[in-house]
Amino acid sequence: MTAVQSVLVVGGGAAGCATAILLAEAGVAVDLVEIKPDVATTGSGITLQGNALRALRDLGVLDGVLAHGYAFDVLGLRTPDGSVLAEIPDSRTGGDDLPATVGMPRPQLARLLLDRAVDVGTKVRLATTVTSVSPDGDVAFSDGSSGHYDLVVGADGVRSRVRELAGIPAAVDPVGMGIWRVFTSRPASIERTDLTYGGAAYIAGYCPTGADSIYAYLVEDAQDRTGLSPDEQLATLRDLAGQYGGPWVDIRERMTDAARINYTHFESHVVEAPWHRGRVVIAGDAAHSCPPTLAQGCAQALEDAVLLADELLGADDLETALAAYVDRRLPRARTVVDGSVQLARWLLTHEPPPQAGGTADVPGLMGRTAALLTQRP
Ligand SMILES: Cc1cc2nc3c(=O)[nH]c(=O)nc-3n(C[C@H](O)[C@H](O)[C@H](O)COP(=O)(O)OP(=O)(O)OC[C@H]3O[C@@H](n4cnc5c(N)ncnc54)[C@H](O)[C@@H]3O)c2cc1C
């Protein structure tokens, strides 16, 4: 017996597709609605840590991820002029049989997950959303249709409409940083992520996302960049990138397509328990979000899906399953969000490291987080 026979998933991102895959594979009737006409059209690259890869293996898409992405096991630290400060073996948080990290283009990950959801029987409707959701599982859709489900999963991102319709309170806070991201061709010299803390930006970094591609990012004080035209965005980014040496010289030369640039602000939140109201539950960024300073948001969304499905498939009673889900997920998600925000704050306040009399123990924080994430949730 399972706690649910029919589920509606709202949102076709990582959390939504992963939940749909695991439930549909187990024989649950799953509908998924996604507000966008396609999930795989926009986006830069994404860094998938080992614990994300472990979940992607559970979902049956690891081969596709490894085929399309770029795996590496070492993290580099550089000074702004490009000199290598350190080469650190990255923690294999997914286990020794998985790479420490894989970079890949976001649209490709989105396509892999949605295709897998369809393959295992999920009925997907794109360009569709919910207009009402009741705690009893009654739903009205934007196309005029309606339905009843044993469970509605709000996997519709940080500004979740399902969360709002269910009356689950959330306070999404700005972190105070903005990030420029650009997707370009890969200089042959870039075979891993290198980070530079400091210089003209708080963080300058890049991640290979395939044989031919990388995404690069520069983190600054949050600013209103909406007034800039695409060409002005490109010029601003090139100016900032021009203040870094080493591989950045090559990356900057490849920054020629304004359409491949994205600017967004860092935000964070954690929804307090419970994460459900009646037959409505939230997962992924709808439940918690973090700045990408530990590159864990997608990984945490996938872990939500794995544990939500585990509880739903292992229990007879919905209330018990949903309570167990939040009990298992909330402490770990909170630790990751708090750690990600702490890293950002240390940078914002220029907090010195312990050896200089401060508290900014970045390696310590990263090490503790990696040790936690290495344990299966
Ligand atoms: C700048 C930045 C960089 C990041 N880098 C990384 C990284 O390198 N590694 C990492 O692990 N994480 C990273 N993250 C975090 C990661 O992107 C998110 O945590 C992850 O995408 C969350 O997945 P999700 O499925 O919960 O939400 P989303 O990815 O937001 O997906 C939600 C889906 O729901 C759809 N939707 C929204 N509203 C509705 C509605 N009303 N009806 C139907 N559908 C709806 C959306 O269109 C979307 O497809 C980063 C985040 C930011 C902001």
The ligand as an SDF file (V2000), in Angstrom:
LIG
                    3D

 53 58  0  0  0  0  0  0  0  0999 V2000
   22.1030   32.3670   -9.4160 C   0  0  0  0  0  0  0  0  0  0  0  0
   21.7930   30.9800   -8.9860 C   0  0  0  0  0  0  0  0  0  0  0  0
   22.7060   29.9610   -9.2280 C   0  0  0  0  0  0  0  0  0  0  0  0
   22.4350   28.6640   -8.7950 C   0  0  0  0  0  0  0  0  0  0  0  0
   23.3690   27.6980   -8.9960 N   0  0  0  0  0  0  0  0  0  0  0  0
   23.1330   26.4460   -8.5270 C   0  0  0  0  0  0  0  0  0  0  0  0
   24.0990   25.4200   -8.6880 C   0  0  0  0  0  0  0  0  0  0  0  0
   25.1380   25.6310   -9.3160 O   0  0  0  0  0  0  0  0  0  0  0  0
   23.8410   24.1960   -8.1550 N   0  0  0  0  0  0  0  0  0  0  0  0
   22.6830   23.9320   -7.4800 C   0  0  0  0  0  0  0  0  0  0  0  0
   22.5130   22.7940   -6.9790 O   0  0  0  0  0  0  0  0  0  0  0  0
   21.7400   24.8770   -7.3330 N   0  0  0  0  0  0  0  0  0  0  0  0
   21.9260   26.1140   -7.8450 C   0  0  0  0  0  0  0  0  0  0  0  0
   20.9750   27.0740   -7.7060 N   0  0  0  0  0  0  0  0  0  0  0  0
   19.6960   26.7370   -7.0570 C   0  0  0  0  0  0  0  0  0  0  0  0
   18.7880   25.9680   -8.0120 C   0  0  0  0  0  0  0  0  0  0  0  0
   18.6660   26.6300   -9.2490 O   0  0  0  0  0  0  0  0  0  0  0  0
   17.4120   25.8090   -7.3820 C   0  0  0  0  0  0  0  0  0  0  0  0
   17.5320   25.4810   -6.0400 O   0  0  0  0  0  0  0  0  0  0  0  0
   16.6270   24.7160   -8.0890 C   0  0  0  0  0  0  0  0  0  0  0  0
   16.4220   25.0720   -9.4320 O   0  0  0  0  0  0  0  0  0  0  0  0
   15.2980   24.4840   -7.4020 C   0  0  0  0  0  0  0  0  0  0  0  0
   14.5240   23.5930   -8.1470 O   0  0  0  0  0  0  0  0  0  0  0  0
   12.9410   23.6390   -8.0170 P   0  0  0  0  0  0  0  0  0  0  0  0
   12.4330   22.5820   -8.9280 O   0  0  0  0  0  0  0  0  0  0  0  0
   12.5590   23.5920   -6.5870 O   0  0  0  0  0  0  0  0  0  0  0  0
   12.5100   25.0850   -8.5080 O   0  0  0  0  0  0  0  0  0  0  0  0
   12.6540   25.7430   -9.9460 P   0  0  0  0  0  0  0  0  0  0  0  0
   13.9090   25.3350  -10.6080 O   0  0  0  0  0  0  0  0  0  0  0  0
   12.4080   27.1920   -9.7500 O   0  0  0  0  0  0  0  0  0  0  0  0
   11.4640   25.1140  -10.7850 O   0  0  0  0  0  0  0  0  0  0  0  0
   10.1420   25.4940  -10.5680 C   0  0  0  0  0  0  0  0  0  0  0  0
    9.3480   25.2110  -11.8340 C   0  0  0  0  0  0  0  0  0  0  0  0
    7.9730   25.5380  -11.5900 O   0  0  0  0  0  0  0  0  0  0  0  0
    7.4920   26.3040  -12.6460 C   0  0  0  0  0  0  0  0  0  0  0  0
    6.4160   27.1460  -12.1030 N   0  0  0  0  0  0  0  0  0  0  0  0
    6.5370   28.3000  -11.3890 C   0  0  0  0  0  0  0  0  0  0  0  0
    5.3330   28.7440  -11.0310 N   0  0  0  0  0  0  0  0  0  0  0  0
    4.4260   27.8610  -11.5300 C   0  0  0  0  0  0  0  0  0  0  0  0
    3.0150   27.7900  -11.4830 C   0  0  0  0  0  0  0  0  0  0  0  0
    2.2910   28.7140  -10.8370 N   0  0  0  0  0  0  0  0  0  0  0  0
    2.4130   26.7470  -12.1150 N   0  0  0  0  0  0  0  0  0  0  0  0
    3.1400   25.8010  -12.7540 C   0  0  0  0  0  0  0  0  0  0  0  0
    4.4640   25.8210  -12.8240 N   0  0  0  0  0  0  0  0  0  0  0  0
    5.1100   26.8380  -12.2130 C   0  0  0  0  0  0  0  0  0  0  0  0
    8.6820   27.0930  -13.1440 C   0  0  0  0  0  0  0  0  0  0  0  0
    8.4780   27.5330  -14.4750 O   0  0  0  0  0  0  0  0  0  0  0  0
    9.7870   26.0510  -13.0110 C   0  0  0  0  0  0  0  0  0  0  0  0
    9.8940   25.2460  -14.1580 O   0  0  0  0  0  0  0  0  0  0  0  0
   21.2160   28.3750   -8.1250 C   0  0  0  0  0  0  0  0  0  0  0  0
   20.2860   29.3850   -7.9070 C   0  0  0  0  0  0  0  0  0  0  0  0
   20.5710   30.6770   -8.3160 C   0  0  0  0  0  0  0  0  0  0  0  0
   19.5570   31.7580   -8.0520 C   0  0  0  0  0  0  0  0  0  0  0  0
  1  2  1  0
  2  3  1  0
  2 52  2  0
  3  4  2  0
  4  5  1  0
  4 50  1  0
  5  6  2  0
  6  7  1  0
  6 13  1  0
  7  8  2  0
  7  9  1  0
  9 10  1  0
 10 11  2  0
 10 12  1  0
 12 13  2  0
 13 14  1  0
 14 15  1  0
 14 50  1  0
 15 16  1  0
 16 17  1  0
 16 18  1  0
 18 19  1  0
 18 20  1  0
 20 21  1  0
 20 22  1  0
 22 23  1  0
 23 24  1  0
 24 25  2  0
 24 26  1  0
 24 27  1  0
 27 28  1  0
 28 29  2  0
 28 30  1  0
 28 31  1  0
 31 32  1  0
 32 33  1  0
 33 34  1  0
 33 48  1  0
 34 35  1  0
 35 36  1  0
 35 46  1  0
 36 37  1  0
 36 45  1  0
 37 38  2  0
 38 39  1  0
 39 40  1  0
 39 45  2  0
 40 41  1  0
 40 42  2  0
 42 43  1  0
 43 44  2  0
 44 45  1  0
 46 47  1  0
 46 48  1  0
 48 49  1  0
 50 51  2  0
 51 52  1  0
 52 53  1  0
M  END
$$$$
